[in-house]
Amino acid sequence: MKLRSLLVCLLIFPVTLLAAGPEKVATLDRDLWPYAIDTPAQFDKASNAEIQMQTRVISTTSLLTEADIKAFTGLKTVNVTGVKEWLTRTQTRLLENHQHACGNGPKCARNWRELQQLSKGNLEHDLEARWKIWAQQSQKFHQRYLYEQVRLAALFPRITSEIDRLSSQEVNGFELKDGDFLLTYDDGPSPHRTAPLIRALKKYDIHAFFFVLGESLDRIKPAADAYQDQCLASHGYQHQSHAKWQDWQQSLADTRVELAAYQPGPYWFRPPYGQRHQALLTDLQHHNETVMLWNIDSQDWNKKLSEQQVADRVITLMLLWRRGIILYHDIHSRAQNNLPMLNGLVTQSDRRWVDCRHF
């Protein structure tokens, strides 16, 4: 990357504290896309466009050296190997997703180099005038999203997160079939928001995971059938990093006791902030449990985003990855308010909600 580009990256992506997330996250106004995504073909068309835009951004961003990665992320210490491994996995996923989106036809790229060539020229060559604004804003979205992901990869495993697995037993959403999405909700229960959300899920016949805090479950004490047809899972007893908390093992044990009053185990575990360590995984294995991460982060807790921006971010990432585990929080109203838009996308485009009870 040339010096000017490096300086631009530092201006766009300011340095942040290691334990904190980026100061700004990727958002894209979906109304800029000129077609309704209401059929499988329209889903694939929009999906292919986002895939090619992410490919273009990756292809024009130099992340080959330690200096490149430090300049791009603003971090002082980076895991160069981790970033390169993430790039390799991502290139493979983008190519596979592109081939799904274009139906493996004669115009589909057969390898990463061909996909790079498509993303360079054909994308904008084929765009009508009304697509131009989308193209400009989509590129900004994918530049920002690339920063989010590379930053996490550069920190991993010194600071663990959802960017990679510590064990093959962990799941992160990329294991799902093309078109399959699983809804998950963290940090509950909420005395005012969880029950209405569950009613909304039942209305759409959606069965989701609720990763609850043992302390909140004990304090609020929902009705015995509060989570009927939904799936309870553990988020630990308190919302603390289980990679740093000395009492992490007691946290897991105490939360199992609270969960058992509502649903039988074993239970999936989602570590707060995505932070965990090998000893925790070993403890879970002894209880026939494991970790569920995510690959579509709604950022619904982020006060800098509007309700519509949260939905637009999730929809764009659903188009990009074409499968995955979606992270929301049932303590925030956006979880329920975004649901009609997400369900409309899934049902009209013939995608599928994964039933938590059979996961």
C-alpha positions as CSV (number, residue, x, y, z in Angstrom):
1,M,0.0,0.0,0.0
2,K,1.3,3.4,-0.9
3,L,2.1,6.0,1.8
4,R,-0.9,8.1,0.9
5,S,-3.2,5.1,1.3
6,L,-1.7,4.3,4.7
7,L,-2.2,7.8,5.9
8,V,-5.8,7.7,4.7
9,C,-6.4,4.5,6.6
10,L,-5.1,6.0,9.8
11,L,-7.5,8.9,9.4
12,I,-10.5,6.7,8.6
13,F,-9.8,4.1,11.2
14,P,-8.6,5.8,14.4
15,V,-6.6,4.0,17.0
16,T,-8.7,2.5,19.8
17,L,-8.0,0.7,23.1
18,L,-7.2,-3.0,22.7
19,A,-10.1,-4.1,24.9
20,A,-12.6,-1.9,23.1
21,G,-14.3,-2.2,19.7
22,P,-13.7,0.2,16.8
23,E,-15.0,3.7,17.2
24,K,-17.1,3.4,14.1
25,V,-18.7,0.3,12.5
26,A,-19.9,-0.5,9.0
27,T,-23.4,0.6,8.0
28,L,-25.0,0.8,4.6
29,D,-28.4,2.4,3.6
30,R,-30.2,-0.6,2.0
31,D,-32.6,1.9,0.2
32,L,-29.7,2.7,-2.1
33,W,-30.0,-0.7,-3.6
34,P,-32.5,-0.1,-6.5
35,Y,-34.4,-3.4,-6.4
36,A,-36.6,-5.1,-3.9
37,I,-35.0,-8.3,-2.5
38,D,-38.2,-10.3,-2.6
39,T,-37.3,-13.3,-4.7
40,P,-34.4,-15.8,-4.6
41,A,-33.1,-14.3,-7.8
42,Q,-33.1,-10.8,-6.3
43,F,-31.4,-12.1,-3.2
44,D,-28.6,-13.6,-5.3
45,K,-28.2,-10.5,-7.4
46,A,-27.8,-8.3,-4.3
47,S,-25.6,-10.9,-2.6
48,N,-23.3,-11.2,-5.6
49,A,-22.9,-7.4,-5.7
50,E,-21.8,-7.2,-2.0
51,I,-19.5,-10.2,-2.5
52,Q,-17.8,-8.5,-5.4
53,M,-17.5,-5.2,-3.5
54,Q,-15.9,-7.0,-0.6
55,T,-13.5,-8.7,-3.0
56,R,-12.6,-5.4,-4.6
57,V,-11.8,-3.8,-1.2
58,I,-9.7,-6.8,-0.1
59,S,-7.9,-6.8,-3.4
60,T,-7.0,-3.1,-3.2
61,T,-5.9,-3.2,0.4
62,S,-2.3,-4.3,1.1
63,L,-2.1,-6.5,4.2
64,L,1.1,-8.4,3.2
65,T,3.5,-7.2,5.9
66,E,3.5,-6.4,9.6
67,A,3.9,-2.7,8.7
68,D,0.8,-2.8,6.4
69,I,-1.3,-4.4,9.1
70,K,-0.2,-2.0,11.8
71,A,-0.9,1.0,9.6
72,F,-4.3,-0.4,8.6
73,T,-5.5,-1.3,12.1
74,G,-3.6,1.3,14.2
75,L,-2.4,-1.4,16.5
76,K,1.1,-1.6,17.9
77,T,1.2,-5.3,18.1
78,V,-0.3,-7.6,15.4
79,N,-0.6,-11.3,14.6
80,V,0.6,-11.3,11.0
81,T,0.0,-15.0,10.6
82,G,-3.5,-14.7,12.0
83,V,-4.4,-12.0,9.6
84,K,-3.1,-13.9,6.6
85,E,-5.0,-17.0,7.7
86,W,-8.2,-14.9,8.0
87,L,-7.6,-13.5,4.5
88,T,-7.2,-17.0,3.1
89,R,-10.4,-18.3,4.7
90,T,-12.3,-15.2,3.6
91,Q,-11.2,-15.5,0.0
92,T,-12.4,-19.1,-0.1
93,R,-15.7,-18.1,1.4
94,L,-16.2,-15.2,-0.9
95,L,-15.5,-17.4,-4.0
96,E,-17.9,-20.1,-2.8
97,N,-20.6,-17.5,-2.0
98,H,-20.1,-15.9,-5.4
99,Q,-20.6,-19.2,-7.1
100,H,-23.8,-19.9,-5.1
101,A,-25.1,-16.4,-6.0
102,C,-24.4,-16.7,-9.7
103,G,-25.6,-20.3,-10.0
104,N,-22.3,-21.8,-11.0
105,G,-23.0,-20.6,-14.5
106,P,-20.5,-19.8,-17.3
107,K,-20.2,-16.2,-16.1
108,C,-19.1,-17.3,-12.6
109,A,-15.5,-16.9,-11.5
110,R,-13.8,-20.2,-11.1
111,N,-11.0,-19.0,-8.8
112,W,-10.0,-16.1,-6.6
113,R,-8.1,-14.4,-9.4
114,E,-11.1,-14.4,-11.7
115,L,-13.3,-13.1,-8.9
116,Q,-10.8,-10.2,-8.4
117,Q,-11.1,-9.4,-12.2
118,L,-14.9,-9.4,-12.0
119,S,-14.8,-7.1,-9.0
120,K,-12.5,-4.6,-10.8
121,G,-14.4,-3.9,-13.9
122,N,-17.6,-5.7,-14.6
123,L,-19.3,-4.6,-11.4
124,E,-19.5,-0.9,-12.2
125,H,-19.5,-1.5,-16.0
126,D,-22.9,-3.3,-15.5
127,L,-24.3,-0.7,-13.1
128,E,-27.0,1.6,-14.3
129,A,-26.8,5.2,-13.2
130,R,-29.1,4.7,-10.3
131,W,-26.7,2.1,-8.9
132,K,-23.8,4.5,-8.6
133,I,-24.6,5.8,-5.2
134,W,-25.1,2.3,-3.9
135,A,-21.6,1.4,-5.3
136,Q,-20.0,4.4,-3.6
137,Q,-21.6,3.7,-0.2
138,S,-21.1,-0.1,-0.5
139,Q,-17.4,0.3,-1.0
140,K,-17.3,2.5,2.2
141,F,-19.2,-0.2,4.1
142,H,-16.8,-2.9,3.0
143,Q,-13.7,-0.8,3.8
144,R,-15.0,-0.3,7.3
145,Y,-16.1,-3.9,7.7
146,L,-12.7,-5.1,6.5
147,Y,-11.1,-2.9,9.2
148,E,-13.4,-4.5,11.8
149,Q,-12.4,-8.0,10.8
150,V,-8.7,-7.5,10.3
151,R,-8.4,-5.7,13.6
152,L,-9.9,-8.7,15.4
153,A,-7.7,-11.1,13.5
154,A,-4.6,-9.0,14.3
155,L,-5.5,-9.2,18.0
156,F,-6.3,-12.9,18.1
157,P,-5.5,-15.0,20.1
158,R,-3.9,-12.5,22.5
159,I,-7.4,-11.1,22.8
160,T,-9.9,-13.8,21.8
161,S,-13.1,-13.0,19.9
162,E,-15.5,-14.5,17.3
163,I,-13.0,-13.9,14.5
164,D,-11.6,-17.4,14.8
165,R,-12.1,-20.7,16.7
166,L,-9.9,-22.0,19.4
167,S,-11.2,-25.5,18.9
168,S,-12.8,-27.4,16.0
169,Q,-15.7,-28.1,18.5
170,E,-16.7,-24.4,18.5
171,V,-19.2,-23.2,15.9
172,N,-19.3,-19.7,14.4
173,G,-22.0,-19.8,11.7
174,F,-20.0,-20.7,8.7
175,E,-20.8,-24.3,9.2
176,L,-24.4,-23.7,8.2
177,K,-25.7,-24.5,4.7
178,D,-26.1,-21.7,2.1
179,G,-29.2,-19.8,2.9
180,D,-29.5,-20.9,6.5
181,F,-29.6,-18.3,9.4
182,L,-29.8,-18.8,13.1
183,L,-31.1,-16.0,15.4
184,T,-29.4,-15.6,18.8
185,Y,-30.0,-13.2,21.7
186,D,-27.5,-12.3,24.5
187,D,-27.6,-10.6,27.9
188,G,-31.2,-11.4,29.0
189,P,-33.6,-11.9,30.4
190,S,-35.0,-8.4,30.4
191,P,-38.1,-7.8,32.5
192,H,-39.7,-5.8,29.8
193,R,-38.3,-6.9,26.4
194,T,-37.8,-10.7,26.5
195,A,-41.4,-11.8,26.6
196,P,-42.6,-9.5,23.8
197,L,-39.7,-10.7,21.6
198,I,-40.5,-14.3,22.2
199,R,-44.1,-13.6,21.2
200,A,-42.9,-12.0,18.0
201,L,-40.7,-15.0,17.3
202,K,-43.6,-17.4,17.8
203,K,-45.7,-15.3,15.4
204,Y,-43.1,-15.9,12.7
205,D,-42.5,-19.5,13.8
206,I,-38.9,-18.8,14.6
207,H,-37.0,-20.7,17.2
208,A,-34.0,-18.9,18.6
209,F,-31.2,-19.2,21.2
210,F,-31.3,-17.0,24.3
211,F,-27.8,-16.8,25.9
212,V,-28.9,-15.6,29.4
213,L,-26.9,-14.3,32.3
214,G,-27.3,-16.6,35.3
215,E,-27.5,-13.6,37.7
216,S,-30.3,-12.0,35.7
217,L,-32.2,-15.2,35.4
218,D,-32.0,-15.7,39.2
219,R,-33.0,-12.1,39.8
220,I,-35.9,-11.8,37.3
221,K,-37.2,-15.3,37.6
222,P,-39.3,-15.6,34.5
223,A,-42.3,-17.9,34.4
224,A,-41.5,-21.6,34.1
225,D,-42.7,-21.7,30.4
226,A,-41.3,-18.2,29.5
227,Y,-38.9,-19.8,26.9
228,Q,-41.3,-22.3,25.5
229,D,-40.3,-23.4,22.0
230,Q,-37.1,-21.3,22.3
231,C,-33.7,-22.5,23.5
232,L,-31.9,-21.4,26.6
233,A,-28.1,-21.2,26.7
234,S,-25.4,-19.8,29.0
235,H,-23.7,-16.4,28.8
236,G,-22.1,-16.9,32.2
237,Y,-23.3,-15.8,35.5
238,Q,-22.2,-12.2,35.0
239,H,-21.2,-10.3,31.9
240,Q,-17.5,-10.4,32.5
241,S,-14.6,-11.7,30.3
242,H,-14.3,-15.3,31.1
243,A,-10.7,-15.2,29.8
244,K,-9.8,-12.8,32.6
245,W,-12.2,-13.6,35.4
246,Q,-10.7,-15.8,38.1
247,D,-14.2,-17.2,39.0
248,W,-15.1,-18.3,35.4
249,Q,-15.5,-21.9,36.4
250,Q,-17.9,-21.0,39.2
251,S,-19.8,-18.8,36.8
252,L,-20.4,-21.7,34.4
253,A,-21.5,-24.0,37.3
254,D,-23.9,-21.4,38.8
255,T,-25.4,-20.6,35.5
256,R,-26.1,-24.3,34.8
257,V,-28.0,-24.5,38.1
258,E,-30.2,-21.5,37.0
259,L,-30.8,-22.9,33.5
260,A,-31.8,-26.3,34.8
261,A,-35.0,-24.8,36.4
262,Y,-36.2,-24.0,32.9
263,Q,-34.7,-26.5,30.4
264,P,-32.5,-29.6,30.7
265,G,-28.8,-29.4,29.7
266,P,-26.3,-29.7,28.2
267,Y,-26.1,-26.0,27.3
268,W,-24.3,-24.1,24.6
269,F,-22.0,-21.4,26.1
270,R,-21.3,-18.0,24.6
271,P,-18.5,-16.1,26.2
272,P,-19.0,-12.4,26.9
273,Y,-17.0,-10.4,24.4
274,G,-16.1,-13.7,22.7
275,Q,-13.3,-14.1,25.2
276,R,-12.3,-17.5,26.4
277,H,-9.3,-19.8,26.9
278,Q,-8.4,-23.5,26.5
279,A,-9.1,-24.4,30.1
280,L,-12.7,-23.1,29.7
281,L,-13.1,-25.2,26.6
282,T,-11.9,-28.3,28.5
283,D,-14.3,-27.6,31.3
284,L,-17.2,-27.3,28.8
285,Q,-16.1,-30.6,27.2
286,H,-16.4,-32.4,30.5
287,H,-20.0,-31.3,30.6
288,N,-20.7,-32.2,27.0
289,E,-21.0,-28.5,26.2
290,T,-19.2,-26.2,23.8
291,V,-19.0,-22.6,22.5
292,M,-21.3,-20.9,20.0
293,L,-19.9,-17.8,18.5
294,W,-21.4,-15.7,15.6
295,N,-20.4,-14.4,12.2
296,I,-23.1,-11.6,11.8
297,D,-22.8,-9.0,14.5
298,S,-25.8,-6.6,14.6
299,Q,-24.2,-4.0,16.8
300,D,-27.8,-3.4,18.2
301,W,-26.3,-2.2,21.4
302,N,-24.5,0.6,19.7
303,K,-26.1,4.0,20.4
304,K,-24.3,5.6,17.5
305,L,-26.5,3.5,15.1
306,S,-30.1,4.0,14.4
307,E,-32.6,1.2,14.5
308,Q,-32.7,1.1,10.7
309,Q,-28.9,1.2,10.4
310,V,-28.7,-1.9,12.6
311,A,-31.2,-3.7,10.4
312,D,-29.4,-2.6,7.2
313,R,-26.0,-3.8,8.6
314,V,-27.5,-7.2,9.4
315,I,-29.1,-7.5,6.0
316,T,-25.9,-6.5,4.2
317,L,-23.9,-9.1,6.1
318,M,-26.6,-11.7,5.4
319,L,-26.2,-11.0,1.7
320,L,-22.4,-11.1,2.0
321,W,-22.0,-14.4,4.0
322,R,-25.3,-16.0,2.8
323,R,-25.4,-18.1,6.0
324,G,-24.7,-17.6,9.6
325,I,-25.4,-17.0,13.3
326,I,-26.8,-13.6,13.9
327,L,-26.1,-11.8,17.2
328,Y,-28.7,-9.6,18.8
329,H,-29.4,-8.7,22.5
330,D,-32.9,-9.2,23.9
331,I,-32.3,-6.4,26.4
332,H,-32.5,-3.8,23.5
333,S,-35.7,-2.9,21.7
334,R,-34.0,-3.2,18.3
335,A,-34.0,-7.0,18.6
336,Q,-37.7,-7.1,18.3
337,N,-38.1,-4.1,16.0
338,N,-35.7,-5.4,13.4
339,L,-37.4,-8.8,13.3
340,P,-40.1,-8.1,10.7
341,M,-37.5,-6.8,8.2
342,L,-35.2,-9.8,8.7
343,N,-38.1,-12.3,8.5
344,G,-39.3,-10.6,5.3
345,L,-35.9,-11.0,3.7
346,V,-35.7,-14.6,4.7
347,T,-39.1,-15.7,3.7
348,Q,-39.5,-13.7,0.5
349,S,-36.1,-14.8,-0.8
350,D,-36.6,-18.5,0.1
351,R,-33.9,-18.6,2.7
352,R,-34.4,-20.5,6.0
353,W,-34.4,-19.9,9.7
354,V,-32.6,-22.7,11.6
355,D,-34.6,-24.2,14.4
356,C,-32.6,-24.0,17.6
357,R,-34.2,-27.1,18.9
358,H,-32.5,-29.2,16.1
359,F,-29.2,-27.4,16.1
